[in-house]
Amino acid sequence: MLYGSAGLGTSLLLKACAGNESANTAQSQGNSQTQQAASSSGSGDTIKVGILHSLTGTMAISETTLVDAEKLAIKQINEAGGVLGKQIEPIVEDGASDWPTFAEKASKLIEQNNVATVFGCWTSASRKAVLPVFESKNHMLWYPVQYEGQECSKNVFYTGAAPNQQIQPAVNWMLENEGKQFYLIGSDYVFPRTANTIVKQQLQAKGGEVVGEDYIPLGSTEVTPLITKIRAALPNGGVIFNTLNGDSNAAFFKQLQGAGLGPDKYPVMSSSIAEVEVKQIGAEYLQGHYAAWNYFMTVDNPKNQQWVDAFKAEYGEDRLTNDPMESAYNMVYLWKQSAEKAGIAENLEKVRSAAYGQTLQKAPQGKVTMNPNHHASQLVRIGRVREDGLFEIVNATDSTVEPEPWNEFVPATQGYACNWSDSNKGEKYKVKGT
């Protein structure tokens, strides 16, 4: 139940038990693919990289913007001389909001296109679908979206938030400022279910209360029964913690307002609603509600203004930036720096080792650093939707927060950490004294 489906749960439990052994097996099985990439993806004057996101289907509302951000980073890098004197050649594939398609396209990028790395996915379901591909072929995925944690693959670099960099700060802020009764809603797949497992444990530890928990199929717009249940469970108001993804959010916020459940009594904290989604849904339906991210378009620093200006110049003055886009943009630059330190973009083992400690001192959000646990240290912010559809930042950390892939609120993973720079630790090891 922790992982949303028996198949995924079993897979992850087996991974947790296997630890470094599974990683070593994957590395052994993937050596030929790694050598093939080294001999093919850097031929001539280009380095081929894959971009794998949903350009169609329910997740296109969110994922198409990541492609734009990644392409902008690639264009800027190429204009500045490329990577190791070579131009980056992006090969874009459509995951089509379908998890088997994601796995199929990942295999194509690695086996047929011989890419040096892949930037891609949004939902945890798509990431889980491609994970066996990258691990069996010992290849490299850069994943840009906040997620539920409880994973630390040698073959993935996670540049979005771990739960302690988004979900947990969001719960704490709502407990302190909006109430102690929570109704949990989400799309029915791995991220919402695992995230809410963490939320429930956290609320229990912090004195909060879960009064209801419901899930609907990803992309479903049948939200009326959900709103009826929320009203019944919270007759006097309370916090709605929202892990819906895709088109479901549009139906939910419009019907929530239509039912008279406004942010004054029913504030919603969302984990997957950012500036782009607010614009597409309509700011009039979300004004006063909350989201937790590492980046908002309203971050006030010179680098962010420069990035926003560059993005608008490339794609149009009406375009917006958001956290997953910033994370996607950052990861291309982190990969670039790692490849340059390694001295060869096509040797995945060297690039992987070179990634540890790579820092963007002035990313649009502020300082970002890749850690040996393949997750990034970054800032945490809480935002409230304004009338213009942007976010007023109501809370922010003073410094970066270190990522924790294995969650401290879940009993099964308390006291565990990940460190791929140490062969004796790897994917999951017990921290001394815990």
N, C-alpha and C positions, 0 to 999 in steps of 0.2 A: 504493500500500500504506500510505503514511503516514496516510491518512485513512479507511481501513477499507473503502472501496468506490471503484470507478473513477469513478462518477458524482460522488460528493461530492468526491473528490480533484481531478478535473478542474475542477469548479466553483471550488474554493478556489484552485487554481493560476492560473486565469484571473483571479480576483479580485486575487490578489497582484500579478499583472503589471499589471492595469488601474489599481490604486491609486485615486487621487483621481478619476480620470475616471469610474470606475464609480459612485462615490458621487455625483458631480455629475449623472450621468445619472439615477440613482435619485431624486435630489432634484427634478430637472426633471419626471420622469414623475409624481412624487407630489404636485406642488404642488396639484392640484385636490382630492386627498383630504385634504391638510392643511387647505385652506380649508374643505372640507366639515365636517371635525371642529371647526374653530373656530366654525362657525355652528350646529352641532347639539349637540355633546356637552355644552355648558355652558348650554343653554337652561333657563329657569326657575331653580329654587333648587338644582339638583343638577348634579354633574359625573359623567358615566358613565365607569367604568373596567372593563376586562376582566380576568377571572381565568381562566386557561387551564391546567388540569392534568389528569392522568389520575385520574378518580374510579372507573374500572373497569379491569380488565386487570392484567397482571403488575406494572405500576408503581404501582398504587393503594396498595400496601403502604407506599410512601414519600410519594407526592404528595398524598394527601388531607390530610395534616398541614400541608402548606404552605398549603392553602386556609384552614384554621383560623387559621393565624398571620396571613395577610393580612387575613382578615375581622376579627380582633381589632384589628389596627392601624387598619383603616378605622373600626371602631366607636369606638375611643378618639379618633381624630381628629374624627369627627362629634360626639361628646359634648363635645369641647373647642371646638366652633364651626365645624368643617369646614375647607375650603380656600378662602380668599378669600371667606369668608362663605357658601359653598355646601356642601351636604352631598354626600358621595361616595356614588354609587349603583353597587355592584358588580354586574356581570353575569357569572355563572359558566358556563363551558362545559367539557365533558368531552372531553379529547383521547383517552381510551379506550385509552391505550398503543399507539396506532396513528398512525404518522407522517403519512400522508395526511389523517387526520381532524384532526390538529393544524393542518395548513395550511388545511383547509376552515373550521375554527372560527375561526382567526385572521382569515381574510377576512370571515367573518360579523360578528365583533366590530367590525372596522374599517368595513366597507361598510354593514351593516344597522343595527348598534347605535350607530355613530358615537362610539365610546369615545375618550376623551382619551389613554389609554395602555393597555397590557396588561401584567399581571404574570403570568408563566407559564413553563411547560416544566420538565422535570427532565433527561431524557437529552439528550445532544448530538444524537442522531438526531432528536428532536422539534424541537430548536432549529434544526438545519440545515433541517428541513422547512419551518419557518415563516419562516426568514430571507429567502428571496426575496419573500415576501409583504410583510414590513415594509419591505424595501429598495425594492421597486417602487412601493409606496404612500407611501414616505417617512414611515412611521409609527414608533412607539416601543414597544419591548419591554424590560421589566426582567426579567432572568434571574437566579435566586437560588442556583444550585447550582455547586459547584466543577466545573471542567471542564479539558479538555486544552490550552487555549490555541490558538495558531496561528490566531487570528481576532481582528479588532478592527473591528467594524461600527459605522458612524455611527448606526445605528438600534437598537442594543442597548446597554443598560447592564448590566454583569456585576457582581453584588454577591457572588457566590461567589468561591472562591479560584482564582487562576491557578496553573499548575503550580509556580512558584517559591514559592507560599504554602501548598502542601500536599504534592504528590507529591515534589518534590525534598527538602524537609526530612525527609519520612518515610523516603526512601531513605537519606539521610545518617545518620539516627538508628539505623536498623536495621543499617547497615554498622558503626557504632561500637559497638553494644551487643548485636547478635544474630547476626552472622555475615556472611560475604562471598559465600556462594552463594545465589542467588535463583532461585526458580521463579515465573514470571509466569503468572497465570491471569486471564481476563476474559470478559465477555460479548462476543459477536461484533458489535460496531458501532464507531462512530467514536471514542468516548471511550477505551475500553480499549486499542484498537490504537495510537492516537496517544500516549496516556499511556505505554504500554510502549515505544514508540519513544524517548521521552525517557528513560525508566528505563534502557534498554539503553545509550544514549549516556553517561548519567551514570555507570553502573557501570563502563563501559570507562574513563572518565576518572578514576574514584576507586579503581580496583583491585579492583572486585567482579567477580562472574562470574554469567552467566545460564546455568543448567543445563537449562532447559526453558521453553517458552512455549506455552500452549494457550488456545483460545477455544471457548465453547459458545454456542448460540443464546440470545438474550435470553429469559429466562423458563424455559429448559430446566432440568429436575431430573435429567437423566441425567449424574450427576457421578462415578459409580463408575470409569469408565475414566480420568478425570482424576486421581483419588486414586491409582490404581494407577501411573500415570506419575510422579507426585510421589514416591511411595515408592521407585520404581526409580531415579530421578535423584538423590534425596537419601537414600541408605540410612542415613546417620548423622545425618540432620537438616539443617535449613537454613531459610532465610527463604522464606515464601510471600507474594508480593506480589499482592494481590487487588483486581481491578477488576470483579468480578461485580456485577451490579445486579439488583434485583427479587427474585422468588421463588427464583432460583437459589441465593442465599446461604443460605436455610434448609436446602435439601437438602445443600449443600456442608458447612456446619459440623456438621450432625448426622452425616453419613457420615464426615467427617474424624475426629471423635471416636470413632465406632464402629469405625473402622479402627485405632485406637490411636495416631493421630498428634496428640499433645497439644502445647500451647504451650511445654512445657519443651524440646522438641527441634524442633518445627515451628511456631514463632510466625508468625502471620498478621498482616500489616499491610494493613488495608482502607482504601479510599478512599471507599466508599459505605455503610459500616456506622456507624450512630449509635445513640443511645439508643432510639429508637422501633423500629428493626430488631432490636436486641438483645432487647428485651422480646418482640417478636413471634416471634422464633426461639427464645428461651429462653436466659437468662443462663448456664445450666449448660453450654451448648455453646460459649460464647464467652469465658468467664472466662479471663483471662491473655493473650488476644490483643489486638492494637493497632488503633488508628485514628488518623488525622491529620486535624485540623479547625482552624478558627479559633475555634470556640466549643464548649464542653461544658456540660451542665447544672450541673456541679459548679464552674463558675467562681465564685470567691468575691468578689463585689462587691455593693453595695446595689442597683444598677440591675438586675442579673440576678435577684436575689431578688424584686424588685418585679415583674419580667416573669413569672417562673415562677409567682408567687402569682396574678397577674392571669389567666394562661393557665389555671391550675387552677380558679380561680373561675368562669371562663367555660365550661370544657368538662369539668370533673370532677377530683377530687383524684387520680385514678389516672393522669392524663395526664402525658406527659413532653414536654420540649423538646429540640431538637437543633440542629445547625449549619445545615442548610438552612432549617429553620423560622425561626431567628434571622435569617438572611440575607434571607428572604422578608419578615419583619416589618420589618427595617431598610429595605428598598428602598421600602416604601410611605411611610415617613417621609422618606427622601431625595427621593422624587418630590414629596411635599408641600412640602418646603422649596424645591425647585427651582421649582415652580409659583408659590409665594408670592413668591419673588425675581423671577421673570419678570413677575408681576403679572397673568398670564392663563394658566390651565391648558391652554387649548385651542390655543395657539400653540406648536406642537411645536419650532420653531426657537428660540424664546425660552426655552422650558423646557430644551431641550438645552444651550444656552449657560450657563444659570443653574445647571445641575447641577454644573459644574466647580468643585471646591473645597468643595462641600457636605459638612459634617461632622456626625456624631453624636458629640458629645464623650463621651456616656455611653450607648452602646449596651450591650446585655447582655454582649457579649464585651469591651467597652472601646471605645476611640476607633476610628471608621471614617470614612474620607474618600474621596469620589469624585474620581478624577483625570481629566484631559483625555483619557486613553486609554480612558475609559469603564469602567475597572476600579477596584476599591476597595483602598486601603491598609488592612491589618488585621493583627491579631496571628496568630501560628501556634502551635498546641499539638499535642502528642502525648499520647494517652491509652491507658491499659490497662484492659480491662474488669474490673470488680470483681464480687464475688459477688452484689451486689444489682442488677447490670445497668447501673449507672452507671459513669463513667470516672474512674479516678485519673489526674490530670494529671501525667505524668512528665517533661515538658519543655515550656517555653514561652519565646517570645521576650520580651525586655524592652520592646521598642517595636514599632510597626507595621512591616510589611514592604511595600515598594513593589511593585506588581504588574508583571509582565513578560509581556504577551500573546504576544510572539514569543520563542520559547525559545532560550536561549544554548547549550544542549547539542545542538541540531539544526543541522547545518552549513548548511542552506538558509536558516535564519533568524537565524544569529548576527550580531549587530551591528545588528539592526533594532529599531525602536520605533514607537509609534503616538501621535499627538497631534492630536485633532480640534479643538483650540482654535486651531490654526495651519493656514490653508488651504494652505500650502506643504508641509505634512508629512502630515497626515491618517492614513489607514489603515496605511501601511507606508512608513517612510523609513529610510535608512541614517544611523546616528549617526556624526557626525564622529569620525575617529580609529579607526574599527573596520574 
